[in-house]
Amino acid sequence: MTTSDLTIRPAQPADVAAIFGMIYELAVFEKLEHMVVANEAMLHDSLFCDKPVCEALVGEADGEVVTFTLFFHNFSTFLCKKGLYLEDLYVKQSHRGRGYGKQMLVALAQLAVERDCGRFEWSVLDWNSNAIKLYESMGASLLPEWRICRVTGDALTHMSQGA
């Protein structure tokens, strides 16, 4: 897909370093860089192993990867259909304000429609007002009555032991 000066395409193994660099930039932007334990090899395996657990699109401008989305399928029991879940979308700081984030969301929405998904979902930090305005302007509904529950690390191990 090509829109304006941005070319959107599925990620390839050669894109892993660029994607991982943007993942770290995203973590810094979200003030969560201390939580990054992933590395390029782990990302490569997640995207390109025999049974990938996620997919990615990248956006190129002037031959440089400047944006990415990482997503996977989930499932709605109420719809009895798969959905598309956007884990991360990032546009490099130097390329913001050009509509690239919106173009990446449109590309994912098109993919969700092509794959007959019942819905397209993602999360947003409550302080990211620019992103929230963009999402709402595109028709997204924020669900204030829902909260994300997360169990990781030692707490996950503890939970798995029936505690």
Rosetta constraint file for C-alpha pairs under 8 A:
AtomPair CA 1 CA 7 HARMONIC 5.87 0.50
AtomPair CA 1 CA 8 HARMONIC 5.16 0.50
AtomPair CA 1 CA 9 HARMONIC 6.39 0.50
AtomPair CA 1 CA 107 HARMONIC 7.99 0.50
AtomPair CA 2 CA 6 HARMONIC 5.90 0.50
AtomPair CA 2 CA 7 HARMONIC 4.30 0.50
AtomPair CA 2 CA 8 HARMONIC 5.99 0.50
AtomPair CA 3 CA 7 HARMONIC 6.26 0.50
AtomPair CA 3 CA 8 HARMONIC 7.75 0.50
AtomPair CA 3 CA 103 HARMONIC 7.37 0.50
AtomPair CA 5 CA 61 HARMONIC 5.91 0.50
AtomPair CA 5 CA 62 HARMONIC 7.59 0.50
AtomPair CA 6 CA 59 HARMONIC 5.94 0.50
AtomPair CA 6 CA 60 HARMONIC 5.46 0.50
AtomPair CA 6 CA 61 HARMONIC 4.98 0.50
AtomPair CA 6 CA 100 HARMONIC 7.16 0.50
AtomPair CA 7 CA 59 HARMONIC 5.36 0.50
AtomPair CA 7 CA 60 HARMONIC 5.08 0.50
AtomPair CA 7 CA 61 HARMONIC 6.58 0.50
AtomPair CA 8 CA 57 HARMONIC 6.66 0.50
AtomPair CA 8 CA 58 HARMONIC 5.66 0.50
AtomPair CA 8 CA 59 HARMONIC 4.37 0.50
AtomPair CA 8 CA 60 HARMONIC 6.48 0.50
AtomPair CA 8 CA 104 HARMONIC 7.39 0.50
AtomPair CA 8 CA 107 HARMONIC 7.72 0.50
AtomPair CA 9 CA 57 HARMONIC 5.50 0.50
AtomPair CA 9 CA 58 HARMONIC 5.63 0.50
AtomPair CA 9 CA 59 HARMONIC 6.56 0.50
AtomPair CA 10 CA 55 HARMONIC 7.90 0.50
AtomPair CA 10 CA 56 HARMONIC 6.06 0.50
AtomPair CA 10 CA 57 HARMONIC 4.38 0.50
AtomPair CA 10 CA 58 HARMONIC 6.20 0.50
AtomPair CA 11 CA 15 HARMONIC 6.08 0.50
AtomPair CA 11 CA 16 HARMONIC 7.87 0.50
AtomPair CA 11 CA 55 HARMONIC 7.64 0.50
AtomPair CA 11 CA 56 HARMONIC 5.35 0.50
AtomPair CA 11 CA 57 HARMONIC 5.06 0.50
AtomPair CA 11 CA 58 HARMONIC 5.60 0.50
AtomPair CA 12 CA 16 HARMONIC 7.32 0.50
AtomPair CA 13 CA 44 HARMONIC 6.70 0.50
AtomPair CA 13 CA 48 HARMONIC 7.12 0.50
AtomPair CA 15 CA 19 HARMONIC 6.12 0.50
AtomPair CA 15 CA 65 HARMONIC 7.75 0.50
AtomPair CA 16 CA 20 HARMONIC 5.93 0.50
AtomPair CA 16 CA 40 HARMONIC 6.43 0.50
AtomPair CA 16 CA 43 HARMONIC 6.99 0.50
AtomPair CA 16 CA 44 HARMONIC 6.16 0.50
AtomPair CA 17 CA 21 HARMONIC 6.09 0.50
AtomPair CA 17 CA 40 HARMONIC 6.30 0.50
AtomPair CA 18 CA 22 HARMONIC 6.37 0.50
AtomPair CA 18 CA 65 HARMONIC 6.63 0.50
AtomPair CA 19 CA 23 HARMONIC 6.17 0.50
AtomPair CA 19 CA 58 HARMONIC 7.97 0.50
AtomPair CA 19 CA 68 HARMONIC 6.61 0.50
AtomPair CA 20 CA 24 HARMONIC 6.37 0.50
AtomPair CA 20 CA 39 HARMONIC 7.33 0.50
AtomPair CA 20 CA 40 HARMONIC 6.07 0.50
AtomPair CA 20 CA 43 HARMONIC 7.35 0.50
AtomPair CA 21 CA 25 HARMONIC 6.34 0.50
AtomPair CA 22 CA 26 HARMONIC 5.98 0.50
AtomPair CA 22 CA 67 HARMONIC 7.68 0.50
AtomPair CA 22 CA 68 HARMONIC 7.81 0.50
AtomPair CA 22 CA 90 HARMONIC 6.88 0.50
AtomPair CA 22 CA 91 HARMONIC 7.91 0.50
AtomPair CA 22 CA 92 HARMONIC 7.06 0.50
AtomPair CA 23 CA 27 HARMONIC 6.25 0.50
AtomPair CA 23 CA 90 HARMONIC 7.69 0.50
AtomPair CA 24 CA 28 HARMONIC 6.30 0.50
AtomPair CA 24 CA 33 HARMONIC 6.65 0.50
AtomPair CA 24 CA 36 HARMONIC 7.32 0.50
AtomPair CA 25 CA 29 HARMONIC 6.16 0.50
AtomPair CA 25 CA 92 HARMONIC 7.91 0.50
AtomPair CA 26 CA 30 HARMONIC 6.13 0.50
AtomPair CA 26 CA 90 HARMONIC 6.52 0.50
AtomPair CA 27 CA 31 HARMONIC 5.96 0.50
AtomPair CA 27 CA 32 HARMONIC 4.81 0.50
AtomPair CA 27 CA 33 HARMONIC 4.59 0.50
AtomPair CA 27 CA 35 HARMONIC 7.93 0.50
AtomPair CA 27 CA 36 HARMONIC 7.28 0.50
AtomPair CA 28 CA 32 HARMONIC 5.88 0.50
AtomPair CA 28 CA 33 HARMONIC 5.04 0.50
AtomPair CA 32 CA 36 HARMONIC 7.39 0.50
AtomPair CA 38 CA 42 HARMONIC 6.19 0.50
AtomPair CA 38 CA 43 HARMONIC 7.11 0.50
AtomPair CA 39 CA 43 HARMONIC 6.36 0.50
AtomPair CA 40 CA 44 HARMONIC 6.04 0.50
AtomPair CA 41 CA 45 HARMONIC 6.20 0.50
AtomPair CA 42 CA 46 HARMONIC 6.18 0.50
AtomPair CA 43 CA 47 HARMONIC 6.22 0.50
AtomPair CA 44 CA 48 HARMONIC 5.74 0.50
AtomPair CA 44 CA 49 HARMONIC 7.56 0.50
AtomPair CA 45 CA 49 HARMONIC 4.99 0.50
AtomPair CA 45 CA 52 HARMONIC 7.43 0.50
AtomPair CA 46 CA 52 HARMONIC 5.44 0.50
AtomPair CA 46 CA 53 HARMONIC 5.54 0.50
AtomPair CA 46 CA 54 HARMONIC 6.32 0.50
AtomPair CA 47 CA 52 HARMONIC 5.09 0.50
AtomPair CA 47 CA 53 HARMONIC 6.50 0.50
AtomPair CA 47 CA 54 HARMONIC 5.58 0.50
AtomPair CA 47 CA 55 HARMONIC 5.70 0.50
AtomPair CA 47 CA 56 HARMONIC 7.43 0.50
AtomPair CA 48 CA 52 HARMONIC 5.62 0.50
AtomPair CA 53 CA 72 HARMONIC 6.93 0.50
AtomPair CA 54 CA 70 HARMONIC 6.82 0.50
AtomPair CA 54 CA 71 HARMONIC 5.65 0.50
AtomPair CA 54 CA 72 HARMONIC 4.71 0.50
AtomPair CA 54 CA 73 HARMONIC 7.86 0.50
AtomPair CA 55 CA 70 HARMONIC 5.71 0.50
AtomPair CA 55 CA 71 HARMONIC 5.41 0.50
AtomPair CA 55 CA 72 HARMONIC 6.06 0.50
AtomPair CA 56 CA 68 HARMONIC 6.78 0.50
AtomPair CA 56 CA 69 HARMONIC 5.36 0.50
AtomPair CA 56 CA 70 HARMONIC 4.35 0.50
AtomPair CA 56 CA 71 HARMONIC 6.16 0.50
AtomPair CA 57 CA 68 HARMONIC 5.56 0.50
AtomPair CA 57 CA 69 HARMONIC 5.27 0.50
AtomPair CA 57 CA 70 HARMONIC 6.72 0.50
AtomPair CA 58 CA 65 HARMONIC 6.41 0.50
AtomPair CA 58 CA 66 HARMONIC 7.57 0.50
AtomPair CA 58 CA 67 HARMONIC 5.70 0.50
AtomPair CA 58 CA 68 HARMONIC 4.29 0.50
AtomPair CA 58 CA 69 HARMONIC 6.51 0.50
AtomPair CA 59 CA 65 HARMONIC 5.64 0.50
AtomPair CA 59 CA 66 HARMONIC 5.92 0.50
AtomPair CA 59 CA 67 HARMONIC 4.99 0.50
AtomPair CA 59 CA 68 HARMONIC 6.06 0.50
AtomPair CA 59 CA 100 HARMONIC 7.87 0.50
AtomPair CA 59 CA 104 HARMONIC 7.55 0.50
AtomPair CA 60 CA 64 HARMONIC 5.10 0.50
AtomPair CA 60 CA 65 HARMONIC 4.32 0.50
AtomPair CA 60 CA 66 HARMONIC 5.70 0.50
AtomPair CA 60 CA 67 HARMONIC 7.12 0.50
AtomPair CA 61 CA 65 HARMONIC 6.59 0.50
AtomPair CA 61 CA 66 HARMONIC 6.61 0.50
AtomPair CA 66 CA 91 HARMONIC 5.98 0.50
AtomPair CA 66 CA 92 HARMONIC 5.50 0.50
AtomPair CA 66 CA 95 HARMONIC 6.90 0.50
AtomPair CA 67 CA 89 HARMONIC 7.40 0.50
AtomPair CA 67 CA 90 HARMONIC 5.45 0.50
AtomPair CA 67 CA 91 HARMONIC 4.28 0.50
AtomPair CA 67 CA 92 HARMONIC 6.15 0.50
AtomPair CA 67 CA 100 HARMONIC 7.46 0.50
AtomPair CA 67 CA 101 HARMONIC 7.76 0.50
AtomPair CA 68 CA 88 HARMONIC 7.85 0.50
AtomPair CA 68 CA 89 HARMONIC 5.74 0.50
AtomPair CA 68 CA 90 HARMONIC 5.61 0.50
AtomPair CA 68 CA 91 HARMONIC 6.84 0.50
AtomPair CA 68 CA 104 HARMONIC 7.73 0.50
AtomPair CA 69 CA 86 HARMONIC 7.10 0.50
AtomPair CA 69 CA 87 HARMONIC 7.53 0.50
AtomPair CA 69 CA 88 HARMONIC 5.50 0.50
AtomPair CA 69 CA 89 HARMONIC 4.36 0.50
AtomPair CA 69 CA 90 HARMONIC 6.65 0.50
AtomPair CA 69 CA 104 HARMONIC 7.18 0.50
AtomPair CA 70 CA 86 HARMONIC 6.17 0.50
AtomPair CA 70 CA 87 HARMONIC 5.59 0.50
AtomPair CA 70 CA 88 HARMONIC 5.26 0.50
AtomPair CA 70 CA 89 HARMONIC 6.65 0.50
AtomPair CA 71 CA 84 HARMONIC 6.93 0.50
AtomPair CA 71 CA 85 HARMONIC 5.51 0.50
AtomPair CA 71 CA 86 HARMONIC 4.39 0.50
AtomPair CA 71 CA 87 HARMONIC 5.23 0.50
AtomPair CA 71 CA 88 HARMONIC 7.05 0.50
AtomPair CA 72 CA 84 HARMONIC 5.94 0.50
AtomPair CA 72 CA 85 HARMONIC 5.45 0.50
AtomPair CA 72 CA 86 HARMONIC 6.79 0.50
AtomPair CA 72 CA 87 HARMONIC 7.58 0.50
AtomPair CA 73 CA 82 HARMONIC 6.29 0.50
AtomPair CA 73 CA 83 HARMONIC 5.47 0.50
AtomPair CA 73 CA 84 HARMONIC 4.69 0.50
AtomPair CA 73 CA 85 HARMONIC 5.84 0.50
AtomPair CA 74 CA 82 HARMONIC 5.63 0.50
AtomPair CA 74 CA 83 HARMONIC 5.09 0.50
AtomPair CA 74 CA 84 HARMONIC 6.14 0.50
AtomPair CA 74 CA 85 HARMONIC 6.36 0.50
AtomPair CA 75 CA 80 HARMONIC 7.17 0.50
AtomPair CA 75 CA 81 HARMONIC 5.92 0.50
AtomPair CA 75 CA 82 HARMONIC 4.23 0.50
AtomPair CA 75 CA 83 HARMONIC 5.43 0.50
AtomPair CA 76 CA 80 HARMONIC 5.49 0.50
AtomPair CA 76 CA 81 HARMONIC 5.63 0.50
AtomPair CA 76 CA 82 HARMONIC 6.11 0.50
AtomPair CA 76 CA 83 HARMONIC 6.78 0.50
AtomPair CA 76 CA 118 HARMONIC 7.67 0.50
AtomPair CA 77 CA 81 HARMONIC 7.15 0.50
AtomPair CA 79 CA 118 HARMONIC 6.62 0.50
AtomPair CA 81 CA 117 HARMONIC 6.28 0.50
AtomPair CA 81 CA 118 HARMONIC 5.51 0.50
AtomPair CA 82 CA 116 HARMONIC 7.80 0.50
AtomPair CA 82 CA 117 HARMONIC 5.23 0.50
AtomPair CA 82 CA 118 HARMONIC 6.14 0.50
AtomPair CA 82 CA 119 HARMONIC 7.69 0.50
AtomPair CA 83 CA 112 HARMONIC 7.30 0.50
AtomPair CA 83 CA 117 HARMONIC 4.69 0.50
AtomPair CA 83 CA 118 HARMONIC 5.39 0.50
AtomPair CA 83 CA 119 HARMONIC 4.91 0.50
AtomPair CA 83 CA 120 HARMONIC 5.79 0.50
AtomPair CA 83 CA 121 HARMONIC 7.61 0.50
AtomPair CA 84 CA 112 HARMONIC 6.06 0.50
AtomPair CA 84 CA 117 HARMONIC 6.50 0.50
AtomPair CA 84 CA 119 HARMONIC 6.42 0.50
AtomPair CA 84 CA 120 HARMONIC 4.78 0.50
AtomPair CA 84 CA 121 HARMONIC 6.39 0.50
AtomPair CA 85 CA 120 HARMONIC 5.89 0.50
AtomPair CA 85 CA 121 HARMONIC 4.95 0.50
AtomPair CA 85 CA 122 HARMONIC 5.69 0.50
AtomPair CA 86 CA 120 HARMONIC 7.54 0.50
AtomPair CA 86 CA 121 HARMONIC 6.20 0.50
AtomPair CA 86 CA 122 HARMONIC 4.95 0.50
AtomPair CA 86 CA 123 HARMONIC 7.88 0.50
AtomPair CA 87 CA 122 HARMONIC 6.36 0.50
AtomPair CA 87 CA 123 HARMONIC 7.62 0.50
AtomPair CA 89 CA 101 HARMONIC 7.35 0.50
AtomPair CA 89 CA 104 HARMONIC 7.90 0.50
AtomPair CA 90 CA 101 HARMONIC 7.33 0.50
AtomPair CA 91 CA 95 HARMONIC 6.50 0.50
AtomPair CA 91 CA 96 HARMONIC 6.19 0.50
AtomPair CA 91 CA 100 HARMONIC 7.05 0.50
AtomPair CA 91 CA 101 HARMONIC 6.48 0.50
AtomPair CA 92 CA 96 HARMONIC 6.50 0.50
AtomPair CA 95 CA 100 HARMONIC 7.84 0.50
AtomPair CA 96 CA 100 HARMONIC 7.12 0.50
AtomPair CA 96 CA 101 HARMONIC 7.94 0.50
AtomPair CA 99 CA 103 HARMONIC 6.26 0.50
AtomPair CA 100 CA 104 HARMONIC 6.15 0.50
AtomPair CA 101 CA 105 HARMONIC 6.31 0.50
AtomPair CA 102 CA 106 HARMONIC 6.20 0.50
AtomPair CA 102 CA 134 HARMONIC 7.47 0.50
AtomPair CA 103 CA 107 HARMONIC 6.20 0.50
AtomPair CA 104 CA 108 HARMONIC 6.31 0.50
AtomPair CA 105 CA 109 HARMONIC 6.11 0.50
AtomPair CA 106 CA 110 HARMONIC 6.11 0.50
AtomPair CA 107 CA 111 HARMONIC 6.24 0.50
AtomPair CA 108 CA 112 HARMONIC 6.11 0.50
AtomPair CA 109 CA 113 HARMONIC 6.25 0.50
AtomPair CA 109 CA 120 HARMONIC 6.92 0.50
AtomPair CA 110 CA 114 HARMONIC 6.12 0.50
AtomPair CA 111 CA 115 HARMONIC 6.09 0.50
AtomPair CA 112 CA 116 HARMONIC 6.16 0.50
AtomPair CA 112 CA 117 HARMONIC 5.11 0.50
AtomPair CA 112 CA 118 HARMONIC 7.97 0.50
AtomPair CA 112 CA 119 HARMONIC 7.41 0.50
AtomPair CA 112 CA 120 HARMONIC 6.72 0.50
AtomPair CA 113 CA 117 HARMONIC 5.97 0.50
AtomPair CA 124 CA 128 HARMONIC 7.03 0.50
AtomPair CA 124 CA 131 HARMONIC 7.48 0.50
AtomPair CA 124 CA 132 HARMONIC 7.16 0.50
AtomPair CA 128 CA 132 HARMONIC 6.33 0.50
AtomPair CA 129 CA 133 HARMONIC 6.08 0.50
AtomPair CA 130 CA 134 HARMONIC 6.35 0.50
AtomPair CA 131 CA 135 HARMONIC 6.13 0.50
AtomPair CA 132 CA 136 HARMONIC 6.09 0.50
AtomPair CA 133 CA 137 HARMONIC 6.02 0.50
AtomPair CA 134 CA 138 HARMONIC 6.36 0.50
AtomPair CA 135 CA 139 HARMONIC 6.59 0.50
AtomPair CA 135 CA 140 HARMONIC 5.30 0.50
AtomPair CA 135 CA 141 HARMONIC 7.91 0.50
AtomPair CA 136 CA 140 HARMONIC 4.83 0.50
AtomPair CA 136 CA 141 HARMONIC 6.39 0.50
AtomPair CA 136 CA 142 HARMONIC 7.75 0.50
AtomPair CA 151 CA 155 HARMONIC 6.04 0.50
AtomPair CA 151 CA 156 HARMONIC 5.26 0.50
AtomPair CA 152 CA 156 HARMONIC 4.82 0.50
AtomPair CA 152 CA 157 HARMONIC 7.88 0.50
AtomPair CA 153 CA 157 HARMONIC 6.53 0.50
AtomPair CA 154 CA 158 HARMONIC 6.01 0.50
AtomPair CA 155 CA 159 HARMONIC 6.04 0.50
AtomPair CA 156 CA 160 HARMONIC 6.09 0.50
AtomPair CA 157 CA 161 HARMONIC 6.52 0.50
AtomPair CA 158 CA 162 HARMONIC 7.05 0.50
AtomPair CA 158 CA 163 HARMONIC 5.86 0.50
AtomPair CA 159 CA 163 HARMONIC 5.13 0.50
